[in-house]
Amino acid sequence: MISDQILAWAQPTLTVAGTLLIFQVLAHRARMLEVALLLGGFFMGLWEILLAIVAGAKGLLGLPTLVLLAVSGMALLSRPTRNIHWAALLGFGAGLATTYYFNMILGHTVPIALALVFLASSILVYLLFKFAEDLIAAIGTILEVRVVSFIIGIVCIVWSLKFI
C-alpha cells in the first residue's frame, strides 16, 4: 500500500517542483512573489528529498527519477537556506546539550570544566559539519544558476509527463 502511494506522489511532486524552479527563474524581479516561491520551494525541496530517501530505501522508483527528485530538491532547498551557517548552529546546540548532560550526570562541577566540555564538543561538531556545509554550498552554487534551474525545471516537468 505504501509503495502505491509513493509511486502516486512521484509524478505530481516532479511537476510542482519543475514549475516552482521555472517560476523562481522567471520571477526574480517581483520581490513578494519571489519570497512566496522561495518559501514554497523550501517545503517542496524538503518533501522531494524525503520522498527520494524513502523511495530509494525501498527501491520503488528508478534511478533517473530518484536522481531527479534529489537534484531538484537540493535546487529548491539550497536557495532559501544559503546564508544559514548550519555548522555553527549545530555546534552550539551540541555544546549546550553536552554541557547540560555532563553537569546532570556528574552533579555540581566547576565552571571551568563546564566551559571546557562546551568548547570541546562545540568545536568537534562544528568541524564535522563545516565540511558538509561547504560541500553542500558548492553544489548549491551550481544549482542556483538561473539556466541550470530552468533546465532542471523543464526536465522535471518532462519526466513527470512520462509517468502519465
C-alpha positions as CSV (number, residue, x, y, z in Angstrom):
1,M,0.0,0.0,0.0
2,I,2.8,2.4,0.8
3,S,4.6,1.7,-2.4
4,D,1.5,2.6,-4.4
5,Q,1.3,5.9,-2.5
6,I,4.9,6.7,-3.1
7,L,4.6,6.0,-6.8
8,A,1.4,8.1,-6.9
9,W,3.2,11.1,-5.3
10,A,6.3,11.0,-7.6
11,Q,4.6,12.5,-10.7
12,P,2.8,15.5,-9.0
13,T,5.9,16.2,-6.9
14,L,8.1,16.4,-10.0
15,T,5.5,18.6,-11.8
16,V,5.2,21.0,-8.9
17,A,9.0,21.1,-8.4
18,G,9.6,21.8,-12.0
19,T,7.0,24.5,-12.1
20,L,8.5,26.1,-8.9
21,L,12.0,26.1,-10.4
22,I,10.9,27.7,-13.6
23,F,8.8,30.3,-11.8
24,Q,11.7,31.1,-9.5
25,V,13.9,31.9,-12.5
26,L,11.2,34.0,-14.2
27,A,10.0,35.9,-11.1
28,H,13.3,37.4,-9.9
29,R,12.0,41.0,-10.2
30,A,8.8,40.7,-8.1
31,R,10.0,40.6,-4.5
32,M,6.8,39.4,-2.8
33,L,6.3,36.7,-5.4
34,E,9.9,35.7,-5.1
35,V,9.6,35.3,-1.3
36,A,6.5,33.2,-1.7
37,L,8.1,31.0,-4.3
38,L,11.2,30.6,-2.1
39,L,9.0,29.6,0.8
40,G,7.1,27.1,-1.3
41,G,10.3,25.9,-2.8
42,F,11.8,25.3,0.7
43,F,9.0,23.0,1.7
44,M,8.8,21.3,-1.7
45,G,12.5,20.7,-1.6
46,L,12.2,19.1,1.8
47,W,9.4,16.9,0.5
48,E,11.3,15.9,-2.5
49,I,14.4,14.9,-0.6
50,L,12.3,12.9,1.9
51,L,10.4,11.2,-1.0
52,A,13.7,10.3,-2.7
53,I,15.1,8.9,0.5
54,V,12.1,6.7,1.3
55,A,11.6,5.6,-2.3
56,G,15.3,4.9,-2.7
57,A,15.5,2.9,0.5
58,K,12.5,0.8,-0.6
59,G,13.7,0.5,-4.2
60,L,10.4,1.7,-5.6
61,L,11.5,4.3,-8.2
62,G,14.0,4.0,-10.9
63,L,17.4,5.6,-10.6
64,P,16.7,8.5,-13.0
65,T,13.6,9.5,-11.1
66,L,15.4,9.3,-7.7
67,V,18.3,11.4,-9.0
68,L,15.9,14.0,-10.5
69,L,14.0,14.1,-7.2
70,A,17.2,14.6,-5.2
71,V,18.7,17.2,-7.6
72,S,15.6,19.3,-7.9
73,G,15.0,19.0,-4.1
74,M,18.5,20.3,-3.5
75,A,18.0,23.1,-6.0
76,L,14.8,24.2,-4.3
77,L,16.2,23.8,-0.8
78,S,19.5,25.4,-1.3
79,R,18.3,28.8,-2.4
80,P,16.5,29.9,0.8
81,T,19.0,28.3,3.1
82,R,22.2,29.5,1.6
83,N,23.0,32.1,4.3
84,I,22.4,29.9,7.3
85,H,25.5,28.6,9.0
86,W,24.3,25.2,9.9
87,A,27.6,24.0,11.3
88,A,27.7,26.9,13.8
89,L,24.1,26.3,14.9
90,L,24.6,22.5,15.3
91,G,27.9,23.0,17.1
92,F,26.4,25.5,19.5
93,G,23.4,23.2,20.1
94,A,25.6,20.1,20.6
95,G,27.8,22.1,23.0
96,L,24.9,23.1,25.1
97,A,23.4,19.6,25.2
98,T,26.7,18.0,26.1
99,T,27.4,20.5,28.8
100,Y,23.9,20.1,30.2
101,Y,24.2,16.3,30.3
102,F,27.7,16.4,31.7
103,N,26.5,18.6,34.5
104,M,23.5,16.5,35.1
105,I,25.5,13.2,35.3
106,L,28.3,14.5,37.5
107,G,26.3,16.8,39.6
108,H,27.9,20.1,40.7
109,T,31.0,20.7,38.6
110,V,33.3,23.7,38.5
111,P,32.5,26.3,35.8
112,I,35.9,25.8,34.1
113,A,35.2,22.1,33.5
114,L,31.8,23.0,32.0
115,A,33.4,25.6,29.8
116,L,36.0,23.1,28.5
117,V,33.3,20.5,27.8
118,F,31.3,23.1,25.9
119,L,34.3,24.2,23.9
120,A,35.5,20.7,23.1
121,S,32.1,19.4,22.0
122,S,31.2,22.5,20.1
123,I,34.4,22.6,18.2
124,L,34.3,18.9,17.3
125,V,30.7,19.1,16.0
126,Y,31.4,22.4,14.2
127,L,34.4,20.9,12.3
128,L,32.5,17.8,11.4
129,F,29.6,19.7,9.9
130,K,31.6,22.6,8.4
131,F,33.0,20.2,5.7
132,A,29.4,19.1,4.9
133,E,28.2,22.6,4.8
134,D,30.9,23.7,2.4
135,L,30.3,20.8,0.1
136,I,26.5,21.5,0.1
137,A,27.2,25.2,-0.6
138,A,29.4,24.3,-3.6
139,I,26.7,22.1,-5.0
140,G,24.0,24.7,-4.2
141,T,26.0,27.4,-6.0
142,I,25.9,25.3,-9.2
143,L,22.2,24.6,-8.8
144,E,21.3,28.3,-8.2
145,V,22.5,29.4,-11.7
146,R,19.3,30.5,-13.4
147,V,20.0,28.5,-16.6
148,V,20.6,25.3,-14.6
149,S,17.5,25.8,-12.5
150,F,15.4,26.4,-15.6
151,I,16.8,23.3,-17.3
152,I,16.2,21.2,-14.2
153,G,12.6,22.5,-14.0
154,I,12.0,21.6,-17.7
155,V,13.4,18.1,-17.2
156,C,11.3,17.6,-14.1
157,I,8.1,18.5,-15.9
158,V,9.0,16.4,-19.0
159,W,10.0,13.5,-16.8
160,S,6.7,13.8,-14.8
161,L,4.7,13.7,-18.1
162,K,6.5,10.4,-18.8
163,F,4.5,8.9,-15.9
164,I,1.1,9.6,-17.4
